[in-house]
Amino acid sequence: MRLASRVDRIEPFYVMEVAKRASALLKSPMCDPAQGGRRMIFLNIGEPDRTACERVQAAAHRAIEGGHTAYTPATGLPALRQAISRWYEQRFKVDVDPGRIIITAGASAALQLAMLALVEPGDEVICPDPSYPCNRHFVTAAGGQAKLVATSAEQRYALTAQQLREHWGPAVCGTLLASPSNPTGTSIDPLELAALVETGRALGGWTVVDEIYLGLSYDARYGQTALALGEDIISVNSFSKYFGLTGWRLGWLVVPSDTVAAVERLAQHLYICASTVAQRAALACFEPESLREYEQRRGEFQRRRDYIVPALREIGWPVPVEPDGAFYAWMHTGDIAADSSALCLQLMHQAQVTLTPGRDFGPALARDHVRLSFASSLHDLQEAVARMATADRGLLRQPWTSA
C-alpha cells in the first residue's frame, strides 16, 4: 500500500518507544523482585500520578447514569466554556470571552485545529529547540515545516525576540511557543514574551502559545497567560496536567473572535465534538473544593521539584536551569555519556530507571540532554536518585548494545 509522503516526515515519538522497551523488560528477571530483580521506576512519561479528583469522577458517573451523553456543539458545552472563562478572570485577571473558547479532544486536537487553520503547504513556523515534538509534527501534518531555532541554558531555553527577527523569512507565517515548556520546565520571561508577540505582529505573523502547564507554576514571576497580550493570541490548553485528566482527552483552544467560525467548521468535520462525558465531568474541575485540591497537588509537585533538582546535581546529573513550572528536569548528561539515547537504555538495564533521551525534543541538545519527569511520587524519586548515584559510570559511557 502506498502511504502519503507526510508519514515519512513524522519522526517516531521516542518517549513512547522508550516506554515500550521498558515495558518489555518488566517480564525479565531484572524487574522481578521474586527473582532478585527490582521494579522499574518510570520517570519518562509526563503524567501526574494522581487522576481525576472524586468530584470529577462523580460528575462523570452522573452524566452516564442520567443519559447526558449525546453530542454537544462542536465548540463544546456552553457551561464549560463559561467556566473556563471565569477561571481565566479569577486566577489570571484576564477577560476571555467564552465565545472565543473551543473545547477540543485534548490539547493535541487543539494544536491540530490551530495548525490546519493557520498553515498553508510550504509555510514555515518558528519553534524553539528544544520543544515538545508533537507540536512541530502538527505543523508538518498541516503541510508546513517547523523552523527550529536553537536555545540555550543562558536564555532559559526560551526563544528571544532577537532570534525571531534573525530567523524570520518570506516563508514564515508564525511562531509556536510553549510556556512552561516541555521538556525544560522553564517559562518565557513575561517581558520577553511580550517582545516576541510584538515582533511577530510587526513581521505580519501570528503567535500560538502552548499553555498546557499554565496552572503548574512555582515562581510568582511566571505563570501568567499569554492571552493578556491581546485578542490575537491563540492559546492551547488542556485538562490533562493541572487538572489530572490525562486519559480523558479534553482540552481547549482560545482563538480570535473572527476565526471561531472557521475553527468550528474544522472541528465539526474532524471529530464532531469532544467527549460529552468528559466535558460534563470537567465542569466539576472548577468547583471551589476541586480547585483547592488542585492547588494542594501543585504544592506537592513543587516539593518534588525542590527535592529532585538539588539531589540530581549532588550526584553529578546537573540540571542547568531550575524548572519554574510543569514537572520536568532537563539534565545535561555530556559528562556522563556521549549519547543520551544510549545512556537511557544503559540506565534502564543497569538501574531499572526509565528516562527520556533528548532526541525527542529537537536536534540542538539531543545528544547530551535527558528529561526526567518528577510527576511520580517522592518515594520513587528518592529511590531513582539512589540507583542513579550508584550506577556504573563506566558502563553508562559505553555505546548501547542489546547483547
C-alpha positions as CSV (number, residue, x, y, z in Angstrom):
1,M,0.0,0.0,0.0
2,R,1.3,3.4,-0.9
3,L,1.4,5.8,2.0
4,A,1.3,9.6,1.9
5,S,4.7,11.2,1.9
6,R,3.8,13.2,5.1
7,V,4.1,10.0,7.1
8,D,7.8,9.8,6.3
9,R,8.3,13.4,7.6
10,I,6.9,12.4,11.1
11,E,9.6,11.0,13.4
12,P,8.8,8.3,15.9
13,F,7.7,9.6,19.4
14,Y,10.8,8.3,21.2
15,V,9.4,8.7,24.7
16,M,6.8,6.1,23.7
17,E,9.4,3.9,22.1
18,V,11.4,4.0,25.4
19,A,8.2,3.1,27.3
20,K,7.7,0.1,25.1
21,R,11.3,-1.0,25.7
22,A,10.8,-0.6,29.5
23,S,7.5,-2.4,29.4
24,A,9.2,-5.4,27.7
25,L,11.8,-5.5,30.4
26,L,9.1,-5.9,33.1
27,K,8.8,-9.6,32.1
28,S,12.5,-10.2,32.6
29,P,14.2,-11.4,35.9
30,M,15.9,-8.0,36.4
31,C,12.5,-6.4,37.1
32,D,11.0,-9.3,39.1
33,P,11.6,-8.9,42.8
34,A,10.8,-12.6,43.3
35,Q,13.9,-13.4,41.2
36,G,16.2,-10.9,42.8
37,G,15.3,-8.1,40.5
38,R,14.0,-4.6,41.1
39,R,10.8,-2.9,39.9
40,M,11.1,-0.4,37.1
41,I,10.8,3.2,38.1
42,F,9.1,5.1,35.2
43,L,10.2,8.8,35.1
44,N,9.9,9.1,31.3
45,I,6.3,10.0,30.7
46,G,4.7,13.3,31.8
47,E,1.6,12.0,33.5
48,P,0.6,13.1,37.0
49,D,0.5,10.2,39.5
50,R,-3.0,11.2,40.7
51,T,-6.0,11.1,38.4
52,A,-9.3,13.0,38.4
53,C,-10.5,14.2,41.9
54,E,-13.5,12.5,43.4
55,R,-15.9,15.3,42.4
56,V,-14.9,15.0,38.8
57,Q,-15.4,11.2,38.8
58,A,-18.8,11.6,40.5
59,A,-19.8,14.1,37.8
60,A,-18.8,11.6,35.1
61,H,-21.0,8.9,36.8
62,R,-23.9,11.3,37.0
63,A,-23.6,12.2,33.3
64,I,-23.6,8.5,32.3
65,E,-26.4,7.5,34.7
66,G,-28.5,10.5,33.6
67,G,-28.1,9.7,29.9
68,H,-26.3,13.0,29.3
69,T,-24.1,11.6,26.6
70,A,-25.4,13.0,23.3
71,Y,-23.2,15.2,21.0
72,T,-22.5,18.7,22.2
73,P,-21.9,21.6,19.8
74,A,-18.5,21.3,18.1
75,T,-17.3,24.3,20.2
76,G,-18.2,22.5,23.4
77,L,-20.7,22.7,26.2
78,P,-21.6,26.4,26.7
79,A,-21.4,25.9,30.5
80,L,-17.9,24.6,30.3
81,R,-16.8,27.5,28.1
82,Q,-18.2,29.8,30.6
83,A,-16.4,28.0,33.5
84,I,-13.1,28.3,31.7
85,S,-13.7,32.0,31.1
86,R,-14.4,32.6,34.8
87,W,-11.2,30.7,35.7
88,Y,-9.1,33.0,33.5
89,E,-10.7,36.0,35.2
90,Q,-10.5,34.7,38.7
91,R,-7.0,33.3,38.5
92,F,-5.2,35.4,35.9
93,K,-7.3,38.6,35.9
94,V,-7.8,38.3,32.2
95,D,-11.1,38.7,30.5
96,V,-11.6,36.0,27.9
97,D,-14.9,35.9,26.0
98,P,-16.3,32.4,26.3
99,G,-17.3,32.7,22.7
100,R,-13.5,32.5,21.8
101,I,-13.1,29.2,23.7
102,I,-13.4,26.0,21.8
103,I,-13.4,22.7,23.7
104,T,-11.3,20.1,22.0
105,A,-10.4,16.4,22.2
106,G,-7.3,17.1,24.2
107,A,-4.6,19.7,23.6
108,S,-3.5,17.6,20.6
109,A,-6.8,18.3,18.8
110,A,-6.4,22.0,19.7
111,L,-3.0,22.1,18.1
112,Q,-4.2,20.3,15.1
113,L,-7.1,22.7,14.6
114,A,-4.8,25.7,15.1
115,M,-2.2,24.5,12.6
116,L,-4.8,23.4,10.0
117,A,-6.4,26.9,10.3
118,L,-3.2,28.8,10.0
119,V,-0.6,26.9,8.0
120,E,-0.6,26.6,4.2
121,P,1.5,24.0,2.4
122,G,5.1,25.3,2.2
123,D,4.7,27.7,5.1
124,E,7.4,27.8,7.9
125,V,6.6,28.1,11.6
126,I,9.3,29.1,14.0
127,C,9.6,26.9,17.1
128,P,12.2,26.8,19.9
129,D,14.6,23.9,20.1
130,P,14.2,22.0,22.5
131,S,10.4,21.8,22.4
132,Y,7.7,19.2,22.6
133,P,7.9,17.0,19.4
134,C,4.2,16.7,18.7
135,N,4.0,20.5,18.3
136,R,6.3,20.6,15.3
137,H,4.8,17.5,13.8
138,F,1.3,19.1,13.8
139,V,3.0,21.8,11.6
140,T,4.2,19.0,9.3
141,A,0.8,17.3,9.2
142,A,-0.7,20.6,8.0
143,G,1.8,20.7,5.1
144,G,4.2,23.2,6.7
145,Q,7.7,23.0,8.1
146,A,8.8,23.7,11.6
147,K,11.8,26.0,11.6
148,L,13.7,25.1,14.8
149,V,15.8,27.7,16.5
150,A,18.3,26.5,19.0
151,T,18.1,27.9,22.5
152,S,20.5,27.6,25.5
153,A,20.5,27.4,29.3
154,E,21.7,31.1,29.3
155,Q,18.3,32.1,27.8
156,R,16.4,29.6,29.9
157,Y,15.8,27.6,26.7
158,A,13.3,30.2,25.6
159,L,13.2,31.8,22.1
160,T,14.0,35.6,22.1
161,A,12.6,38.4,20.1
162,Q,16.0,39.0,18.6
163,Q,16.2,35.3,17.4
164,L,12.7,35.7,16.0
165,R,13.8,38.6,13.9
166,E,17.0,36.9,12.8
167,H,15.3,33.7,11.6
168,W,12.2,35.3,10.1
169,G,12.0,34.8,6.3
170,P,9.5,35.1,3.4
171,A,8.0,31.6,4.1
172,V,7.5,32.1,7.8
173,C,3.9,32.7,8.8
174,G,4.0,32.5,12.6
175,T,5.6,31.3,15.9
176,L,4.6,28.3,18.0
177,L,5.8,28.7,21.6
178,A,5.3,26.9,24.9
179,S,5.3,28.3,28.4
180,P,6.0,26.5,30.7
181,S,7.9,24.3,28.3
182,N,8.2,20.5,27.9
183,P,11.0,19.3,28.3
184,T,12.7,22.1,30.2
185,G,10.0,23.1,32.7
186,T,11.0,26.7,32.1
187,S,8.7,29.6,31.3
188,I,9.2,32.6,28.9
189,D,10.1,35.7,30.8
190,P,6.9,38.0,30.7
191,L,8.9,40.9,29.1
192,E,10.5,38.6,26.5
193,L,7.1,37.0,25.7
194,A,5.6,40.5,25.1
195,A,8.6,41.3,22.9
196,L,8.1,38.1,20.9
197,V,4.4,38.8,20.4
198,E,5.1,42.4,19.3
199,T,7.9,41.3,17.0
200,G,5.7,38.7,15.4
201,R,2.9,41.2,14.8
202,A,5.3,43.7,13.2
203,L,6.5,40.9,10.9
204,G,3.0,40.0,9.9
205,G,2.9,36.7,11.7
206,W,0.7,35.1,14.3
207,T,1.7,33.6,17.8
208,V,0.3,30.4,19.2
209,V,1.3,29.6,22.8
210,D,1.1,26.0,24.2
211,E,0.0,26.7,27.9
212,I,-1.0,23.2,29.0
213,Y,1.2,23.5,32.1
214,L,0.0,27.0,32.9
215,G,-1.5,26.1,36.2
216,L,1.6,24.4,37.4
217,S,3.9,27.3,38.1
218,Y,6.1,27.6,41.1
219,D,7.5,31.1,40.7
220,A,5.5,34.3,41.1
221,R,7.3,35.9,38.1
222,Y,5.9,33.4,35.7
223,G,2.6,31.6,35.5
224,Q,0.7,34.3,33.6
225,T,-1.3,33.5,30.4
226,A,-0.2,35.0,27.1
227,L,-3.8,35.9,26.5
228,A,-3.2,39.1,28.4
229,L,-1.1,40.3,25.5
230,G,-4.0,40.7,23.1
231,E,-7.0,39.1,21.5
232,D,-4.9,38.0,18.5
233,I,-3.0,35.5,20.7
234,I,-4.0,31.8,20.3
235,S,-3.7,29.7,23.4
236,V,-3.7,25.9,23.6
237,N,-4.6,24.4,27.0
238,S,-5.6,21.0,28.5
239,F,-7.3,19.3,31.4
240,S,-4.5,16.7,31.5
241,K,-1.8,18.3,33.6
242,Y,-3.0,20.7,36.2
243,F,-6.4,19.0,36.4
244,G,-5.1,15.5,36.1
245,L,-7.4,14.2,33.4
246,T,-4.7,12.7,31.1
247,G,-6.8,9.8,29.6
248,W,-10.0,11.8,29.4
249,R,-8.7,13.6,26.2
250,L,-10.1,17.0,26.9
251,G,-8.6,20.4,26.2
252,W,-9.4,23.8,24.8
253,L,-8.3,26.4,22.3
254,V,-8.7,30.2,22.6
255,V,-8.8,31.9,19.3
256,P,-9.5,35.5,18.0
257,S,-13.3,36.1,17.6
258,D,-13.0,36.4,13.8
259,T,-11.6,32.9,13.5
260,V,-14.1,31.0,15.7
261,A,-16.4,30.0,12.8
262,A,-13.5,28.6,10.7
263,V,-12.1,26.6,13.5
264,E,-15.6,25.4,14.4
265,R,-16.0,24.2,10.9
266,L,-12.8,22.2,11.1
267,A,-13.8,20.7,14.4
268,Q,-17.2,19.6,13.1
269,H,-15.5,17.5,10.4
270,L,-12.5,16.2,12.3
271,Y,-14.1,14.9,15.5
272,I,-17.7,16.4,15.8
273,C,-17.2,17.2,19.4
274,A,-15.1,16.3,22.4
275,S,-16.3,13.6,24.7
276,T,-19.6,14.7,26.2
277,V,-19.0,12.7,29.4
278,A,-15.5,14.2,29.9
279,Q,-17.0,17.7,29.3
280,R,-19.7,17.3,31.8
281,A,-17.3,15.9,34.3
282,A,-14.8,18.7,33.7
283,L,-17.4,21.2,35.0
284,A,-16.6,19.9,38.5
285,C,-12.9,20.9,38.0
286,F,-13.9,24.5,38.7
287,E,-15.8,23.9,41.9
288,P,-14.0,25.6,44.8
289,E,-13.3,22.3,46.6
290,S,-11.7,20.9,43.4
291,L,-9.6,24.0,42.8
292,R,-8.3,23.8,46.4
293,E,-7.3,20.1,45.8
294,Y,-5.5,21.0,42.6
295,E,-3.6,23.7,44.4
296,Q,-2.6,21.2,47.0
297,R,-1.3,18.9,44.2
298,R,0.6,21.8,42.7
299,G,2.3,22.3,46.1
300,E,3.3,18.6,46.1
301,F,4.8,19.0,42.6
302,Q,6.8,21.9,43.9
303,R,8.1,19.9,46.8
304,R,9.2,17.2,44.4
305,R,10.9,19.8,42.3
306,D,12.6,21.2,45.4
307,Y,13.9,17.7,46.2
308,I,14.9,16.4,42.8
309,V,16.8,19.3,41.3
310,P,19.5,19.6,44.1
311,A,19.5,15.8,44.5
312,L,20.4,15.3,40.8
313,R,23.0,18.0,40.9
314,E,24.6,16.4,44.0
315,I,25.1,13.0,42.3
316,G,26.5,14.6,39.1
317,W,23.5,14.8,36.9
318,P,23.3,18.6,36.6
319,V,20.1,20.5,35.8
320,P,21.4,23.8,34.3
321,V,18.2,25.7,34.8
322,E,15.8,25.1,37.7
323,P,12.3,24.5,36.3
324,D,9.8,27.1,37.3
325,G,6.8,25.1,36.1
326,A,5.5,21.8,34.8
327,F,7.1,18.7,36.2
328,Y,10.3,18.1,34.3
329,A,14.0,18.3,35.0
330,W,16.1,18.8,31.9
331,M,19.5,17.3,32.7
332,H,22.9,17.9,30.9
333,T,24.5,14.5,30.5
334,G,27.5,15.3,28.4
335,D,29.9,14.4,31.2
336,I,28.2,11.1,31.8
337,A,27.8,9.7,28.3
338,A,28.4,10.7,24.7
339,D,24.9,9.8,23.5
340,S,21.7,10.4,25.6
341,S,19.8,7.6,23.9
342,A,22.4,5.0,24.7
343,L,22.6,6.4,28.2
344,C,18.9,6.0,28.8
345,L,19.0,2.4,27.6
346,Q,22.0,1.6,29.7
347,L,20.4,3.1,32.8
348,M,17.2,1.2,32.1
349,H,19.0,-2.1,32.2
350,Q,21.5,-1.3,34.9
351,A,19.4,0.7,37.4
352,Q,15.8,0.0,36.2
353,V,15.2,3.7,35.9
354,T,13.5,5.0,32.8
355,L,14.2,8.5,31.5
356,T,13.6,10.2,28.1
357,P,16.5,10.9,25.8
358,G,16.9,14.4,24.3
359,R,16.3,13.3,20.7
360,D,12.6,13.7,21.0
361,F,12.8,17.4,21.6
362,G,14.9,18.7,18.7
363,P,18.5,18.2,17.4
364,A,20.2,21.1,19.2
365,L,20.7,19.4,22.6
366,A,19.7,15.9,21.7
367,R,22.9,14.0,22.4
368,D,23.8,15.5,25.8
369,H,20.4,16.1,27.5
370,V,17.9,13.8,29.1
371,R,14.4,14.6,30.5
372,L,13.2,13.3,33.9
373,S,9.6,13.6,34.9
374,F,9.0,14.3,38.6
375,A,5.3,13.6,38.3
376,S,5.9,10.4,40.2
377,S,5.9,10.0,44.0
378,L,8.6,11.5,46.2
379,H,9.4,7.9,47.3
380,D,10.0,6.9,43.7
381,L,12.2,9.9,43.0
382,Q,14.3,9.2,46.1
383,E,14.8,5.6,45.0
384,A,15.6,6.6,41.5
385,V,18.3,9.1,42.7
386,A,19.8,6.4,44.9
387,R,20.0,4.0,42.0
388,M,21.4,6.6,39.6
389,A,24.0,7.6,42.2
390,T,25.4,4.0,42.3
391,A,25.1,3.3,38.6
392,D,28.4,2.2,36.9
393,R,29.6,5.4,35.1
394,G,32.0,3.4,33.0
395,L,29.1,1.2,31.7
396,L,26.9,4.2,31.2
397,R,29.6,5.8,28.9
398,Q,29.7,2.7,26.7
399,P,27.7,2.6,23.4
400,W,24.5,0.7,23.7
401,T,24.3,-2.9,22.6
402,S,21.3,-5.1,23.1
403,A,23.6,-8.2,23.6
